[in-house]
């Protein structure tokens, strides 16, 4: 009788199902090598731009990071995973980034004029990305069939995002790109082209997958973005002659551009910044990153 049952099983079920692993010693579910997952995520988004930072000259990444500029972000994802080891995913992320030189006031004058620059910005970020997760602990686990409850992983990918830096004057926020604050697209600055508000990025990071049961898992993930623009905050190069705003823009817009391009007099009314003085550092592009908690629903496990 047992032989007859065995032959029936071989005839009715694919070999991949018969050789599928149990779910980490849970004998209530079978699974195929390919699993699907949908999930939601929430966390914080932060940016490293020319604005803000810490004491002294601007430094790289963590050395210049201010956590009081972190803002909430959220999103959703769809993922396909092979043998728990390699995953491909599509994600949507929405959040915002901010920066302000006023945070540097506590450091006095040891800032190379960064506090005196007195710039600030905010921008909404919307991103669609493709990524690949690699789980080394699963890949190199050897002969054991148990799925680890905790699986650290690396992720790489690329994204397409939108941004729109804005500056505050009085009680109003103004879009900064149309103001040409550094003379972008003015004939006097042929090397300064208008920046695109929709761009590509590259991303890389790491995370930890946590198995919560047969149907759910969670992730804690850090993901950094390499940008190809230094204008996430609308600050990059040098000050220009404010007369150019009135040459190229209508008077009401030019007046706003004049005030938002150079805000040093708000701190020092006697300031006399000359055209060509440093406004930002064009040698380093801006970037932003996220730290997120993810909750996923696993599809593809079959109850016995």
Backbone bond lengths (Angstrom), bond angles and torsions (degrees), N, CA, C in turn:
res aa  C-N    CA-C-N  psi(-1)  N-CA   C-N-CA  omega(-1)  CA-C   N-CA-C  phi
1 X - - - 1.467 - - 1.525 111.03 -
2 X 1.314 116.80 -41.45 1.464 120.82 -179.52 1.519 110.73 -63.63
3 X 1.353 117.07 -37.42 1.455 119.13 178.55 1.512 111.68 -65.41
4 X 1.317 117.03 -37.80 1.457 121.10 178.84 1.523 110.46 -63.43
5 X 1.342 117.74 -44.56 1.469 122.35 177.94 1.519 110.51 -61.19
6 X 1.322 115.80 -41.32 1.462 119.58 -179.49 1.523 110.97 -63.60
7 X 1.317 117.40 -42.86 1.461 120.29 178.62 1.520 111.79 -64.07
8 X 1.329 116.87 -38.51 1.461 121.00 177.67 1.526 111.14 -63.17
9 X 1.315 117.06 -40.84 1.466 120.99 178.50 1.524 110.54 -62.70
10 X 1.331 116.18 -43.60 1.463 119.03 -179.96 1.518 111.88 -63.63
11 X 1.312 116.47 -32.26 1.452 120.05 -178.61 1.516 112.96 -78.78
12 X 1.317 117.66 -31.21 1.473 121.62 -170.40 1.516 114.06 -97.57
13 X 1.339 120.24 -20.15 1.460 122.03 -174.55 1.520 110.48 -121.44
14 X 1.340 116.94 142.33 1.466 120.03 176.45 1.515 111.02 -62.76
15 X 1.314 115.03 151.76 1.472 119.23 179.49 1.516 111.71 -62.03
16 X 1.362 116.92 -32.15 1.459 118.99 179.60 1.509 111.04 -64.20
17 X 1.358 117.26 -31.65 1.467 119.88 178.61 1.524 110.13 -73.47
18 X 1.347 116.45 -41.17 1.458 119.45 -177.65 1.518 111.51 -68.31
19 X 1.341 116.31 -27.67 1.462 119.66 179.56 1.519 112.13 -99.01
20 X 1.333 116.79 5.90 1.459 119.17 -179.89 1.515 110.51 -65.78
21 X 1.305 115.72 148.39 1.454 120.91 -179.56 1.523 110.34 -79.57
22 X 1.328 115.43 151.53 1.457 118.34 166.74 1.516 108.32 -72.91
23 X 1.289 115.48 157.81 1.461 121.41 -176.00 1.520 109.81 -85.33
24 X 1.299 117.65 104.18 1.460 127.04 -173.12 1.536 113.88 22.36
25 X 1.332 114.58 67.92 1.462 123.77 176.49 1.518 113.09 66.04
26 X 1.326 117.45 15.77 1.467 120.85 176.37 1.525 106.95 -98.52
27 X 1.328 117.68 110.27 1.460 120.56 -172.95 1.518 113.14 -88.90
28 X 1.347 118.36 16.62 1.464 120.81 178.71 1.526 112.33 -94.13
29 X 1.337 117.64 -12.33 1.455 120.28 -175.35 1.528 111.08 -134.46
30 X 1.332 115.40 137.11 1.454 122.14 165.39 1.527 108.06 -96.25
31 X 1.330 115.89 159.83 1.461 118.54 174.25 1.518 110.15 -146.14
32 X 1.316 115.69 149.70 1.457 121.82 175.29 1.524 108.60 -89.23
33 X 1.325 118.71 168.53 1.471 120.28 179.70 1.520 113.05 -61.49
34 X 1.327 117.49 -27.02 1.462 121.39 -178.49 1.521 109.88 -106.05
35 X 1.326 116.18 123.35 1.464 122.56 177.74 1.526 109.17 -118.56
36 X 1.315 114.99 148.96 1.462 121.49 176.75 1.532 108.36 -111.91
37 X 1.312 114.15 153.47 1.467 118.76 -177.29 1.517 109.94 -147.66
38 X 1.316 116.28 137.10 1.460 122.12 171.45 1.519 107.02 -124.06
39 X 1.334 115.69 146.46 1.449 117.17 -176.17 1.511 113.61 -161.14
40 X 1.302 114.06 172.44 1.459 122.64 176.70 1.524 107.92 -123.41
41 X 1.328 115.58 162.96 1.454 119.41 -177.13 1.517 110.19 -150.49
42 X 1.321 115.49 155.28 1.460 121.86 176.64 1.523 108.07 -153.82
43 X 1.330 115.42 151.21 1.452 119.27 -179.93 1.503 111.44 179.05
44 X 1.325 115.77 -144.70 1.458 121.09 179.65 1.515 110.00 -127.64
45 X 1.324 115.03 149.67 1.463 123.22 176.39 1.520 107.98 -121.14
46 X 1.326 115.43 139.24 1.461 119.86 179.56 1.529 108.41 -142.28
47 X 1.314 115.79 159.01 1.463 120.30 -176.74 1.517 110.45 -131.08
48 X 1.318 115.05 151.33 1.458 122.81 171.22 1.520 106.98 -118.73
49 X 1.323 116.32 108.58 1.458 122.79 -177.85 1.520 108.93 -128.72
50 X 1.322 116.83 -167.38 1.468 120.30 178.09 1.521 112.03 -69.66
51 X 1.316 117.58 -20.77 1.460 120.98 -172.49 1.526 111.63 -92.10
52 X 1.326 114.97 150.97 1.459 120.42 176.98 1.509 112.32 74.36
53 X 1.331 115.65 -143.71 1.456 120.24 -179.50 1.512 112.86 99.46
54 X 1.327 114.79 -158.63 1.459 120.94 -176.55 1.526 110.46 -120.90
55 X 1.318 115.62 -170.15 1.454 122.52 -173.25 1.534 111.77 -62.70
56 X 1.339 115.59 146.34 1.451 121.29 176.00 1.510 112.69 83.18
57 X 1.339 116.80 -166.58 1.473 120.55 178.36 1.525 110.51 -63.07
58 X 1.328 116.05 156.10 1.458 119.72 177.76 1.518 111.58 -59.99
59 X 1.330 116.48 136.30 1.465 121.66 -177.36 1.528 109.76 -119.28
60 X 1.310 115.78 176.74 1.448 120.78 -175.89 1.514 113.50 -88.48
61 X 1.304 116.11 136.75 1.460 127.34 169.68 1.532 112.91 45.78
62 X 1.349 117.61 -121.60 1.465 121.50 -170.30 1.524 111.74 -56.34
63 X 1.332 118.02 -32.37 1.464 121.20 -177.34 1.524 112.28 -64.18
64 X 1.326 117.46 -20.76 1.460 120.33 -178.13 1.536 112.01 -117.67
65 X 1.335 116.33 15.46 1.459 120.55 -173.14 1.522 112.04 -82.83
66 X 1.332 115.70 136.33 1.467 122.04 174.58 1.531 108.12 -117.17
67 X 1.324 116.93 119.52 1.463 120.09 -177.36 1.524 112.87 -76.24
68 X 1.339 117.80 -16.57 1.468 118.24 178.75 1.521 111.96 -75.30
69 X 1.326 117.90 -1.35 1.465 120.53 173.92 1.529 111.64 -97.98
70 X 1.327 118.63 1.07 1.466 121.19 178.90 1.526 109.67 -69.49
71 X 1.322 115.81 140.79 1.462 122.42 -179.86 1.530 109.56 -132.97
72 X 1.337 118.22 155.69 1.475 120.55 -177.47 1.525 111.99 -64.89
73 X 1.328 115.26 151.11 1.461 121.98 171.63 1.524 108.15 -142.63
74 X 1.311 116.34 162.32 1.461 121.04 -178.73 1.515 108.63 -156.73
75 X 1.333 116.45 169.57 1.455 119.09 -179.85 1.511 112.17 174.46
76 X 1.324 115.39 -166.05 1.458 122.88 -179.31 1.518 108.76 -148.70
77 X 1.346 116.42 162.45 1.455 119.92 -178.80 1.521 110.85 -150.13
78 X 1.321 114.88 159.91 1.458 124.55 171.67 1.520 106.86 -128.55
79 X 1.342 116.69 136.84 1.457 120.28 -172.43 1.520 111.08 -140.00
80 X 1.342 116.31 146.06 1.457 123.92 172.02 1.526 107.01 -121.01
81 X 1.332 116.98 128.05 1.463 121.36 -176.40 1.524 110.15 -122.67
82 X 1.327 116.03 135.08 1.459 121.87 176.82 1.526 109.77 -108.38
83 X 1.348 115.85 120.70 1.466 122.83 177.22 1.526 113.29 51.64
84 X 1.317 117.13 31.07 1.470 123.07 177.92 1.523 113.29 63.56
85 X 1.337 117.92 4.53 1.459 120.99 -170.69 1.517 113.42 -106.00
86 X 1.331 117.93 -39.42 1.458 122.15 -177.27 1.517 109.30 -131.25
87 X 1.331 116.42 132.35 1.461 121.45 -177.57 1.519 110.12 -129.30
88 X 1.314 115.58 142.94 1.456 121.90 168.79 1.515 108.84 -111.70
89 X 1.323 118.05 139.17 1.461 119.33 -173.53 1.529 112.20 -143.59
90 X 1.310 113.57 151.90 1.462 122.80 172.00 1.521 107.12 -118.72
91 X 1.336 116.83 130.78 1.461 120.73 -176.11 1.519 111.51 -132.69
92 X 1.305 115.00 146.77 1.451 121.54 169.05 1.514 109.22 -117.81
93 X 1.322 117.14 133.59 1.467 121.96 -176.87 1.517 109.59 -133.02
94 X 1.307 115.69 135.75 1.465 121.86 176.01 1.530 108.79 -128.51
95 X 1.328 115.68 135.14 1.461 119.52 179.57 1.513 110.12 -168.40
96 X 1.315 116.14 -161.62 1.459 120.79 178.88 1.517 109.19 -150.51
97 X 1.335 115.14 156.14 1.457 121.80 176.71 1.522 108.71 -129.59
98 X 1.313 115.86 151.70 1.459 121.86 179.77 1.525 108.98 -142.20
99 X 1.315 115.33 162.80 1.450 121.76 173.42 1.509 109.95 -160.96
100 X 1.332 116.74 146.35 1.468 119.30 -179.60 1.521 109.96 -155.88
101 X 1.318 114.74 132.75 1.468 120.62 179.30 1.522 112.77 -70.49
102 X 1.324 117.77 -20.00 1.465 120.12 -177.04 1.521 112.46 -61.39
103 X 1.346 117.20 -21.30 1.456 120.52 179.17 1.526 111.14 -64.49
104 X 1.336 116.87 -16.71 1.460 121.49 -176.83 1.525 113.75 -88.21
105 X 1.300 117.84 0.33 1.465 121.67 -175.30 1.521 112.24 -57.23
106 X 1.328 117.35 -34.36 1.471 120.89 -175.20 1.522 112.46 -66.82
107 X 1.346 117.82 -15.10 1.452 120.46 -176.28 1.519 113.50 -94.18
108 X 1.309 117.80 -0.54 1.455 119.94 177.38 1.510 112.70 71.88
109 X 1.327 116.99 -136.63 1.461 121.71 -171.89 1.527 113.63 -97.22
110 X 1.336 118.74 -0.60 1.465 120.91 -175.99 1.529 110.80 -84.40
111 X 1.345 116.21 58.74 1.454 119.65 -171.35 1.521 113.45 -138.26
112 X 1.309 117.55 10.17 1.466 120.42 -176.12 1.524 111.71 53.29
113 X 1.326 117.68 35.90 1.454 121.91 177.36 1.517 115.04 78.35
114 X 1.322 118.24 10.01 1.459 119.96 -176.69 1.526 111.93 -69.14
115 X 1.329 117.83 -41.69 1.460 119.07 177.13 1.527 110.39 -68.09
116 X 1.331 116.30 -42.38 1.468 120.71 -179.29 1.535 112.00 -63.33
117 X 1.307 117.98 -24.32 1.467 121.37 176.56 1.532 110.84 -60.26
118 X 1.327 117.37 -39.09 1.466 122.58 168.31 1.533 113.76 64.44
119 X 1.314 117.53 29.71 1.464 120.12 178.91 1.526 111.39 -89.76
120 X 1.327 115.76 158.42 1.463 122.08 175.19 1.519 108.47 -154.50
121 X 1.336 115.49 160.98 1.462 119.62 178.54 1.518 109.82 -160.35
122 X 1.318 115.39 163.37 1.455 122.71 166.01 1.525 107.56 -141.93
123 X 1.326 116.35 155.42 1.459 119.99 179.16 1.523 109.87 -155.67
124 X 1.319 116.09 136.83 1.459 121.22 170.57 1.524 108.80 -78.94
125 X 1.333 116.30 143.50 1.449 122.77 177.66 1.525 108.68 -121.87
126 X 1.324 116.45 129.16 1.466 122.31 171.25 1.519 107.12 -126.53
127 X 1.324 116.69 128.75 1.464 120.34 -171.32 1.523 111.20 -137.05
128 X 1.321 115.69 139.24 1.466 123.18 170.33 1.519 106.67 -121.86
129 X 1.338 117.15 128.94 1.457 119.14 -172.96 1.523 112.00 -138.57
130 X 1.333 113.96 156.74 1.455 123.58 171.90 1.521 107.66 -116.84
131 X 1.332 116.79 135.26 1.454 119.07 -177.75 1.512 112.70 -144.01
132 X 1.320 115.96 161.47 1.459 123.64 175.99 1.520 108.52 -125.45
133 X 1.327 116.33 127.54 1.459 122.67 174.35 1.527 109.25 -100.23
134 X 1.330 116.17 137.95 1.458 122.26 175.90 1.530 107.71 -125.44
135 X 1.347 116.12 124.77 1.464 122.34 -176.78 1.534 109.56 -108.84
136 X 1.331 118.38 92.46 1.471 121.23 -175.63 1.522 113.31 -59.54
137 X 1.331 117.53 -36.48 1.469 119.19 -176.26 1.521 111.01 -64.36
138 X 1.334 116.57 -34.31 1.459 120.10 177.94 1.518 110.41 -75.96
139 X 1.341 117.26 -41.64 1.467 121.06 -178.50 1.530 111.31 -61.25
140 X 1.333 117.25 -39.49 1.460 121.29 -175.27 1.525 112.93 -104.37
141 X 1.319 117.12 23.60 1.470 119.32 -175.84 1.522 112.65 -74.82
142 X 1.328 118.70 -12.84 1.452 120.79 177.97 1.511 112.20 83.48
143 X 1.318 116.66 -144.98 1.464 121.60 -171.84 1.527 113.19 -80.55
144 X 1.304 117.37 -16.57 1.466 118.62 -177.14 1.516 111.46 -63.54
145 X 1.327 115.99 143.75 1.470 120.80 -179.42 1.517 112.00 -100.42
146 X 1.314 116.95 -0.76 1.464 119.85 -178.78 1.519 110.71 -74.29
147 X 1.308 115.76 135.25 1.463 120.88 175.45 1.518 108.87 -85.67
148 X 1.331 119.07 124.28 1.470 119.78 -178.77 1.520 111.71 -65.11
149 X 1.315 115.42 141.00 1.463 120.50 178.17 1.525 110.44 -65.82
150 X 1.330 117.06 -37.27 1.458 122.61 178.37 1.522 108.94 -113.82
151 X 1.318 116.83 125.21 1.459 120.71 -179.21 1.519 110.24 -132.77
152 X 1.330 118.57 102.23 1.469 120.40 174.43 1.521 109.63 -68.49
153 X 1.326 116.87 150.15 1.461 120.15 -177.54 1.516 110.80 -149.13
154 X 1.332 113.98 163.32 1.458 122.30 172.81 1.520 108.25 -112.73
155 X 1.315 116.61 152.18 1.463 120.81 179.27 1.518 109.59 -137.73
156 X 1.335 116.08 137.49 1.454 122.25 172.99 1.523 107.47 -132.12
157 X 1.328 116.44 157.12 1.452 118.43 179.96 1.513 112.03 178.39
158 X 1.321 114.48 -168.46 1.456 122.24 178.93 1.518 108.37 -144.29
159 X 1.324 115.72 151.60 1.454 119.92 -177.64 1.520 112.47 -139.58
160 X 1.308 114.39 166.42 1.455 122.95 175.21 1.517 106.14 -125.82
161 X 1.334 117.44 121.71 1.458 119.62 -171.71 1.520 111.05 -133.96
162 X 1.314 114.50 159.50 1.461 121.42 174.98 1.516 109.02 -120.47
163 X 1.333 115.54 149.53 1.462 121.62 176.29 1.513 108.04 -148.04
164 X 1.312 117.15 166.43 1.465 121.05 -177.65 1.524 108.92 -160.74
165 X 1.342 117.76 82.63 1.462 120.17 -175.75 1.526 112.61 -61.53
166 X 1.320 115.19 138.09 1.455 122.04 179.05 1.523 109.45 -130.60
167 X 1.328 115.60 148.26 1.451 122.51 176.81 1.518 110.16 -120.62
168 X 1.328 116.01 148.70 1.457 121.05 -177.36 1.518 110.64 -101.53
169 X 1.320 115.32 131.13 1.455 122.21 175.83 1.517 107.05 -132.41
170 X 1.331 116.18 114.90 1.458 119.83 -172.74 1.515 109.11 67.00
171 X 1.327 116.87 -125.68 1.463 121.28 178.86 1.529 112.59 -102.09
172 X 1.316 116.76 8.93 1.460 120.45 -174.49 1.527 111.65 -116.43
173 X 1.339 114.08 146.85 1.454 120.84 174.86 1.527 108.93 -104.70
174 X 1.330 116.06 137.32 1.460 121.53 -177.80 1.524 109.84 -124.23
175 X 1.327 115.82 138.04 1.457 120.25 173.01 1.528 108.76 -66.14
176 X 1.327 115.62 131.93 1.457 119.76 -171.94 1.528 113.81 -88.90
177 X 1.305 118.16 -30.38 1.462 118.77 -178.20 1.533 112.78 -57.88
178 X 1.358 120.48 -45.46 1.472 119.82 -179.10 1.527 114.08 -65.33
179 X 1.358 116.41 -12.28 1.465 119.63 -178.34 1.530 112.16 -86.99
180 X 1.320 118.46 -11.12 1.475 121.77 177.31 1.534 110.85 51.37
181 X 1.331 115.88 50.74 1.466 120.84 -170.03 1.526 114.30 -60.83
182 X 1.331 117.75 -23.45 1.470 120.20 177.74 1.525 111.27 -115.78
183 X 1.336 115.88 24.35 1.459 120.36 175.63 1.512 114.49 76.73
184 X 1.352 117.38 20.64 1.462 119.67 178.61 1.538 109.67 -59.25
185 X 1.321 114.47 130.23 1.468 123.62 177.61 1.536 112.97 73.37
186 X 1.331 117.35 8.45 1.459 119.67 171.45 1.533 107.91 -83.99
187 X 1.331 116.74 143.70 1.463 120.03 -176.16 1.522 112.32 -63.17
188 X 1.334 117.34 -24.59 1.467 120.85 178.73 1.532 111.82 -69.97
189 X 1.349 117.20 -16.89 1.460 121.61 -178.21 1.534 109.32 -129.84
190 X 1.321 117.60 70.12 1.474 120.52 -175.95 1.525 113.69 -62.35
191 X 1.339 117.49 -20.69 1.459 120.65 -179.56 1.525 112.14 -85.41
192 X 1.325 118.19 -4.80 1.462 121.76 -177.93 1.541 109.50 -107.89
193 X 1.310 115.15 91.69 1.454 120.27 179.47 1.527 110.44 -86.59
194 X 1.320 116.05 156.22 1.463 119.85 176.08 1.524 109.81 -63.35
195 X 1.307 115.91 137.34 1.462 119.29 179.95 1.525 110.42 -85.78
196 X 1.323 115.22 150.25 1.460 122.78 -178.60 1.519 109.04 -86.97
197 X 1.316 117.17 135.43 1.467 122.02 179.92 1.525 112.42 -84.35
198 X 1.323 117.23 0.02 1.466 122.34 174.91 1.522 107.30 -128.12
199 X 1.343 116.57 117.89 1.452 119.88 -173.39 1.524 110.91 -143.38
200 X 1.338 114.59 167.53 1.458 121.69 175.88 1.530 109.40 -94.74
201 X 1.316 114.98 155.96 1.457 120.25 172.82 1.519 109.46 -139.80
202 X 1.308 115.85 164.31 1.458 123.23 170.91 1.518 107.87 -112.22
203 X 1.318 116.72 147.12 1.462 119.19 -175.88 1.520 111.32 -136.39
204 X 1.299 114.45 152.72 1.453 121.44 176.96 1.515 109.86 -157.18
205 X 1.307 116.40 149.64 1.451 118.74 -179.69 1.512 111.70 -177.90
206 X 1.308 115.44 -162.60 1.456 121.86 -178.35 1.520 109.35 -149.84
207 X 1.330 114.72 162.10 1.450 118.63 -179.16 1.513 111.45 -159.72
208 X 1.316 115.21 -175.90 1.458 122.82 179.10 1.527 108.16 -136.81
209 X 1.341 116.15 118.57 1.465 120.87 175.54 1.524 109.25 -89.71
210 X 1.314 116.09 134.59 1.467 122.35 -178.11 1.522 108.08 -123.09
211 X 1.329 117.45 118.28 1.457 121.19 178.68 1.524 109.36 -78.20
212 X 1.322 116.77 122.04 1.459 121.80 -177.63 1.524 112.99 -100.63
213 X 1.319 117.76 -10.65 1.451 121.96 -177.50 1.505 109.46 159.12
214 X 1.320 115.83 -166.40 1.451 120.44 -176.10 1.518 113.47 -70.48
215 X 1.321 117.77 -23.38 1.448 120.81 -173.75 1.520 114.51 -116.33
216 X 1.324 118.92 -16.37 1.454 120.79 -173.47 1.527 111.47 -129.69
217 X 1.323 115.36 148.07 1.455 121.24 166.82 1.524 108.69 -139.56
218 X 1.308 115.16 167.79 1.467 120.98 179.19 1.520 108.33 -131.40
219 X 1.324 114.97 155.86 1.453 121.10 176.35 1.521 109.91 -134.99
220 X 1.308 115.74 143.74 1.459 122.70 167.43 1.521 105.84 -117.15
221 X 1.339 117.11 124.22 1.465 119.07 -167.59 1.523 112.50 -141.46
222 X 1.324 114.87 138.88 1.459 123.33 170.61 1.524 107.91 -110.52
223 X 1.337 117.27 128.81 1.461 120.86 -177.92 1.524 109.39 -138.36
224 X 1.323 116.07 119.67 1.458 122.71 -179.30 1.519 110.16 -101.78
225 X 1.343 116.75 147.68 1.465 122.01 178.48 1.518 111.06 -115.39
226 X 1.319 115.02 130.89 1.470 121.15 171.37 1.525 107.04 -93.36
227 X 1.333 116.17 121.14 1.457 121.15 -178.48 1.522 110.62 -102.05
228 X 1.326 114.96 159.28 1.462 121.33 177.72 1.521 110.29 -111.31
229 X 1.323 115.07 28.37 1.465 121.21 177.52 1.519 109.66 -140.98
230 X 1.324 115.73 149.28 1.463 121.62 173.86 1.524 110.26 -107.49
231 X 1.330 116.50 14.24 1.462 120.13 -174.98 1.521 113.61 -112.80
232 X 1.326 117.09 23.90 1.462 118.59 173.76 1.523 110.20 -57.22
233 X 1.337 116.31 -33.76 1.464 122.17 179.33 1.528 112.81 -106.41
234 X 1.350 117.63 5.87 1.471 123.33 -178.97 1.528 112.65 67.10
235 X 1.315 118.05 18.05 1.471 121.98 178.58 1.521 108.58 -126.69
236 X 1.357 116.65 127.18 1.455 118.05 -179.25 1.525 113.48 -150.92
237 X 1.339 119.87 -46.05 1.464 120.27 -166.97 1.531 112.78 -116.52
238 X 1.347 117.17 -106.53 1.458 120.90 -173.09 1.528 110.80 -130.62
239 X 1.328 114.23 166.20 1.463 120.99 173.80 1.526 109.33 -72.16
240 X 1.319 115.60 150.92 1.461 120.15 176.77 1.526 109.32 -117.01
241 X 1.301 116.11 170.02 1.462 121.63 175.36 1.531 108.53 -66.32
242 X 1.332 119.06 118.49 1.474 120.27 -177.90 1.520 113.78 -60.79
243 X 1.321 117.83 -18.91 1.465 119.92 177.71 1.526 111.32 -62.27
244 X 1.340 116.86 -24.27 1.458 119.52 -179.50 1.528 112.15 -67.95
245 X 1.323 117.13 -28.70 1.466 118.76 177.05 1.529 110.30 -61.46
246 X 1.316 116.24 -41.30 1.464 120.72 -178.31 1.526 111.50 -75.92
247 X 1.333 116.15 -18.77 1.458 120.39 176.36 1.530 111.54 -75.58
248 X 1.352 116.45 -39.11 1.459 120.25 -171.92 1.528 114.24 -105.90
249 X 1.321 118.32 -21.28 1.461 121.11 -175.59 1.517 109.82 -113.07
250 X 1.342 116.11 157.85 1.459 117.48 175.32 1.519 109.35 -67.32
251 X 1.315 119.59 156.53 1.472 122.39 -169.78 1.522 114.85 -55.42
252 X 1.332 117.90 -42.02 1.466 119.53 -177.39 1.527 111.16 -67.55
253 X 1.331 117.63 -41.38 1.467 121.52 177.46 1.526 110.33 -69.20
254 X 1.333 116.96 -39.65 1.459 120.63 179.73 1.521 111.56 -61.32
255 X 1.321 117.46 -37.85 1.465 120.94 179.58 1.526 111.29 -63.97
256 X 1.326 116.15 -39.43 1.466 120.31 177.65 1.524 110.29 -68.82
257 X 1.341 116.77 -44.17 1.464 120.45 178.78 1.520 111.16 -59.98
258 X 1.309 116.79 -40.86 1.463 121.83 179.75 1.523 110.53 -58.34
259 X 1.328 116.40 -44.41 1.474 120.30 -177.06 1.529 112.24 -73.54
260 X 1.337 116.71 -37.74 1.465 118.89 -176.69 1.527 112.95 -81.95
261 X 1.328 117.45 -23.40 1.460 119.86 179.44 1.525 111.69 -72.57
262 X 1.315 116.61 -35.90 1.463 121.07 -179.26 1.521 108.77 -133.45
263 X 1.333 116.16 106.62 1.467 121.56 -176.29 1.529 111.76 -109.91
264 X 1.305 116.16 14.37 1.459 119.69 -176.90 1.533 112.28 -65.92
265 X 1.334 117.34 -31.43 1.461 119.73 -178.73 1.520 112.56 -70.31
266 X 1.311 118.15 -15.97 1.461 120.19 175.38 1.520 110.91 -66.91
267 X 1.331 116.56 -25.24 1.462 121.64 176.44 1.519 110.79 -97.73
268 X 1.326 116.58 -41.41 1.469 121.83 -178.77 1.527 109.04 -129.86
269 X 1.319 117.96 96.50 1.470 120.50 -178.73 1.521 113.92 -56.58
270 X 1.326 117.30 -22.02 1.467 120.72 -179.14 1.527 112.22 -88.25
271 X 1.326 117.38 2.69 1.459 120.17 -178.21 1.530 110.96 -60.14
272 X 1.325 116.21 140.73 1.464 121.62 -179.76 1.530 109.16 -134.89
273 X 1.328 115.15 62.91 1.457 119.87 -179.08 1.527 110.79 -67.39
274 X 1.314 117.62 129.60 1.454 122.31 -178.08 1.528 110.97 -93.55
275 X 1.329 117.96 150.36 1.469 120.53 173.78 1.518 110.44 -55.25
276 X 1.324 115.94 137.12 1.453 121.13 -177.89 1.513 113.65 99.00
277 X 1.351 117.14 -12.87 1.460 119.72 176.61 1.535 109.47 -68.79
278 X 1.311 115.19 149.66 1.461 120.48 -175.80 1.522 111.50 -64.89
279 X 1.323 115.31 129.68 1.471 122.49 174.50 1.526 110.79 -110.29
280 X 1.321 116.09 -32.57 1.458 122.14 177.93 1.507 110.69 -150.64
281 X 1.337 115.96 -170.80 1.460 121.35 -179.34 1.527 108.93 -119.62
282 X 1.330 118.05 100.03 1.466 120.75 -176.27 1.520 113.94 -73.35
283 X 1.328 118.07 -5.17 1.461 120.53 -177.29 1.525 112.20 -77.85
284 X 1.329 117.64 -16.35 1.459 120.84 -178.38 1.522 110.04 -127.36
285 X 1.322 116.50 124.76 1.457 119.95 175.53 1.525 110.55 -74.02
286 X 1.312 114.98 159.99 1.462 120.40 177.16 1.532 110.09 -77.19
287 X 1.320 116.39 167.83 1.459 120.73 172.13 1.523 109.89 -154.00
288 X 1.301 115.80 162.89 1.464 120.62 172.55 1.521 109.08 -138.88
289 X 1.325 116.06 160.31 1.458 120.24 -178.19 1.515 109.78 -145.21
290 X 1.323 115.60 165.01 1.457 121.56 177.81 1.521 109.81 -129.47
291 X 1.327 115.05 149.65 1.463 123.40 167.71 1.522 105.33 -125.01
292 X 1.341 115.86 117.03 1.459 119.39 -168.76 1.531 112.24 -132.80
293 X 1.326 114.15 152.54 1.461 122.49 169.12 1.521 107.00 -107.90
294 X 1.331 117.06 130.43 1.457 122.02 -177.13 1.526 109.97 -120.27
295 X 1.306 115.11 143.53 1.461 121.38 175.62 1.516 107.75 -126.47
296 X 1.347 116.73 121.46 1.451 121.14 -174.72 1.516 113.13 -119.23
297 X 1.331 115.80 144.96 1.461 123.88 173.40 1.521 107.37 -102.69
298 X 1.338 117.16 121.84 1.459 122.70 -176.31 1.528 109.18 -89.15
299 X 1.340 115.09 130.07 1.462 122.21 177.56 1.509 108.92 -116.61
300 X 1.328 117.13 137.68 1.453 119.96 179.00 1.499 113.92 122.63
301 X 1.316 117.12 -2.67 1.470 120.55 173.82 1.524 108.65 -94.41
302 X 1.319 116.16 136.52 1.454 121.97 -175.47 1.522 109.53 -111.28
303 X 1.304 115.00 126.47 1.461 120.14 -179.89 1.522 109.64 -71.40
304 X 1.290 116.25 138.77 1.472 121.68 -179.67 1.520 111.23 -67.09
